Amino acid sequence: MYDPRLIGTWRSDKRKTLVEIATRRDLSSVKKKKLADLFGKLKLRYTRTRCYSRFETYKSVSKYEVVAKDDYGVVIVGVTPEVGKQIWHIHFERNRYWIYLGSSGIREFFRRVPGK
């Protein structure tokens, strides 16, 4: 199974993610500033079976499988060299999607890169 909404290139949406983080009362302003330096740098390209990622100079390729989908999103299971097997729930919104970052409750947004 695959989901055509996922196929293509996506980039971390720093602006949208930082708007989300700004509303968090459980994070200090120092922590928010440190987090701000991380977002907007991750680029992901999905094919039917693989995800190619780039964060600054680091690149990786991982296999994934769509295990569930509905009108709002997909659930994928992937294997990364660093962590091993993981589950991601991807929520779609127009030309964006978002995921939760671990147990932090922080949502990271990604926007589709046009023409890719």
Secondary structure as UniProt FT lines:
FT   TURN            4..6
FT   STRAND          8..12
FT   HELIX           14..22
FT   HELIX           29..36
FT   TURN            37..40
FT   STRAND          42..46
FT   STRAND          50..55
FT   TURN            56..57
FT   STRAND          58..69
FT   STRAND          73..80
FT   TURN            81..83
FT   STRAND          84..93
FT   TURN            94..95
FT   STRAND          96..100
FT   TURN            102..103
FT   STRAND          107..112
FT   TURN            114..115
//
